[in-house]
Amino acid sequence: MHQAPTQLITERLILRRPSLADAAAIYEFGRDSEVARYMDWPRHKDIQDSIEALESFAAEWESGSEFCWAITTKTENTAMGTIACRIESPRADFGYVLNRRYWGQGFATEAVRAVMSWVMSLPEIDRIWATCDTENLASARVLEKAGLQREGTLPRSTIRPNLSSTPRDTFIFAKVRDPV
Ligand SMILES: CC(C)(COP(=O)(O)OP(=O)(O)OC[C@H]1O[C@@H](n2cnc3c(N)ncnc32)[C@H](O)[C@@H]1OP(=O)(O)O)[C@@H](O)C(=O)NCCC(=O)NCCS
């Protein structure tokens, strides 16, 4: 079973394991329709949705199936977003979300770089990948800035429940380790 660092520290951020104490902060962005717009989970309607998400994060971490960190700054311990990673050797994938109050300051890119750096330190991983809706230009830009290549489009592959019940086109991005 894989294990992950409980903290990843960058220039401005501390990525740490979330806890139930983060429920209000998670609900603040989980309920925001602009934030949830392109996500593959329904917008949180009640703080109980955020509590259940946090319970899933804890169970997934313990089982090693997915590692979700709260994104916090060094000056503020509030969970301003989350970033989660699944290790399925030789591949790993990740996804992220950030409270709208913190957009446009490079925080998502900084968090992505930290997770990628940890993942690429694992010798068994040769490919790290992520997807985003083809209209989610901010997310596509984050992936590009973090050094992933856009490999193509998966037509009608992902239901974004906050937009429609019809599957939508998805970009796939990846970074691969050079062969030795
Ligand atoms: C996507 C998201 C994580 C970006 O977070 P962020 O901290 O603002 O990202 P960064 O500041 O690191 O980079 C954003 C980049 O997108 C660009 N951008 C933002 N909105 C854009 C738009 N509508 N069109 C094109 N580019 C856009 C910014 O200019 C910036 O690029 P730059 O540095 O070259 O100027 C944030 O918007 C978010 O949480 N959105 C909702 C959840 C989501 O979509 N998650 C990803 C699911 S795949």
Ligand as a Chemical Component Dictionary entry (heavy atoms), coordinates in Angstrom:
data_LIG
# 
_chem_comp.id                   LIG 
_chem_comp.type                 NON-POLYMER 
_chem_comp.pdbx_formal_charge   0 
_chem_comp.three_letter_code    LIG 
# 
loop_
_chem_comp_atom.comp_id 
_chem_comp_atom.atom_id 
_chem_comp_atom.alt_atom_id 
_chem_comp_atom.type_symbol 
_chem_comp_atom.charge 
_chem_comp_atom.model_Cartn_x 
_chem_comp_atom.model_Cartn_y 
_chem_comp_atom.model_Cartn_z 
_chem_comp_atom.pdbx_ordinal 
LIG C1  C1  C 0 -8.685  26.203 -11.764 1  
LIG C2  C2  C 0 -8.241  26.848 -10.460 2  
LIG C3  C3  C 0 -7.800  25.763 -9.490  3  
LIG C4  C4  C 0 -7.098  27.815 -10.728 4  
LIG O1  O1  O 0 -6.580  28.294 -9.500  5  
LIG P1  P1  P 0 -5.616  29.572 -9.433  6  
LIG O2  O2  O 0 -4.875  29.541 -8.146  7  
LIG O3  O3  O 0 -6.405  30.790 -9.758  8  
LIG O4  O4  O 0 -4.610  29.243 -10.625 9  
LIG P2  P2  P 0 -3.249  30.010 -10.964 10 
LIG O5  O5  O 0 -3.306  31.397 -10.424 11 
LIG O6  O6  O 0 -2.141  29.140 -10.511 12 
LIG O7  O7  O 0 -3.280  30.029 -12.564 13 
LIG C5  C5  C 0 -4.475  30.356 -13.269 14 
LIG C6  C6  C 0 -4.115  30.681 -14.702 15 
LIG O8  O8  O 0 -5.310  30.615 -15.482 16 
LIG C7  C7  C 0 -5.492  31.856 -16.153 17 
LIG N1  N1  N 0 -6.935  32.044 -16.297 18 
LIG C8  C8  C 0 -7.818  32.287 -15.325 19 
LIG N2  N2  N 0 -9.047  32.383 -15.865 20 
LIG C9  C9  C 0 -8.903  32.163 -17.188 21 
LIG C10 C10 C 0 -9.808  32.154 -18.296 22 
LIG N3  N3  N 0 -11.111 32.333 -18.122 23 
LIG N4  N4  N 0 -9.300  31.922 -19.530 24 
LIG C11 C11 C 0 -7.979  31.720 -19.732 25 
LIG N5  N5  N 0 -7.076  31.724 -18.706 26 
LIG C12 C12 C 0 -7.544  31.948 -17.478 27 
LIG C13 C13 C 0 -4.827  32.867 -15.266 28 
LIG O9  O9  O 0 -4.520  34.060 -15.977 29 
LIG C14 C14 C 0 -3.570  32.094 -14.864 30 
LIG O10 O10 O 0 -2.624  32.025 -15.901 31 
LIG P3  P3  P 0 -1.327  33.021 -15.954 32 
LIG O11 O11 O 0 -0.546  32.787 -14.711 33 
LIG O12 O12 O 0 -0.620  32.615 -17.209 34 
LIG O13 O13 O 0 -1.875  34.426 -16.020 35 
LIG C15 C15 C 0 -9.394  27.637 -9.805  36 
LIG O14 O14 O 0 -9.878  28.539 -10.754 37 
LIG C16 C16 C 0 -10.499 26.737 -9.327  38 
LIG O15 O15 O 0 -10.459 26.204 -8.221  39 
LIG N6  N6  N 0 -11.545 26.575 -10.167 40 
LIG C17 C17 C 0 -12.676 25.761 -9.791  41 
LIG C18 C18 C 0 -12.340 24.308 -9.600  42 
LIG C19 C19 C 0 -11.685 23.705 -10.806 43 
LIG O16 O16 O 0 -12.065 23.975 -11.926 44 
LIG N7  N7  N 0 -10.721 22.843 -10.532 45 
LIG C20 C20 C 0 -9.980  22.132 -11.561 46 
LIG C21 C21 C 0 -10.756 20.971 -12.030 47 
LIG S1  S1  S 0 -9.902  20.135 -13.351 48 
# 
loop_
_chem_comp_bond.comp_id 
_chem_comp_bond.atom_id_1 
_chem_comp_bond.atom_id_2 
_chem_comp_bond.value_order 
_chem_comp_bond.pdbx_ordinal 
LIG C1  C2  SING 1  
LIG C2  C3  SING 2  
LIG C2  C4  SING 3  
LIG C2  C15 SING 4  
LIG C4  O1  SING 5  
LIG O1  P1  SING 6  
LIG P1  O2  DOUB 7  
LIG P1  O3  SING 8  
LIG P1  O4  SING 9  
LIG O4  P2  SING 10 
LIG P2  O5  DOUB 11 
LIG P2  O6  SING 12 
LIG P2  O7  SING 13 
LIG O7  C5  SING 14 
LIG C5  C6  SING 15 
LIG C6  O8  SING 16 
LIG C6  C14 SING 17 
LIG O8  C7  SING 18 
LIG C7  N1  SING 19 
LIG C7  C13 SING 20 
LIG N1  C8  SING 21 
LIG N1  C12 SING 22 
LIG C8  N2  DOUB 23 
LIG N2  C9  SING 24 
LIG C9  C10 SING 25 
LIG C9  C12 DOUB 26 
LIG C10 N3  SING 27 
LIG C10 N4  DOUB 28 
LIG N4  C11 SING 29 
LIG C11 N5  DOUB 30 
LIG N5  C12 SING 31 
LIG C13 O9  SING 32 
LIG C13 C14 SING 33 
LIG C14 O10 SING 34 
LIG O10 P3  SING 35 
LIG P3  O11 DOUB 36 
LIG P3  O12 SING 37 
LIG P3  O13 SING 38 
LIG C15 O14 SING 39 
LIG C15 C16 SING 40 
LIG C16 O15 DOUB 41 
LIG C16 N6  SING 42 
LIG N6  C17 SING 43 
LIG C17 C18 SING 44 
LIG C18 C19 SING 45 
LIG C19 O16 DOUB 46 
LIG C19 N7  SING 47 
LIG N7  C20 SING 48 
LIG C20 C21 SING 49 
LIG C21 S1  SING 50 
# 
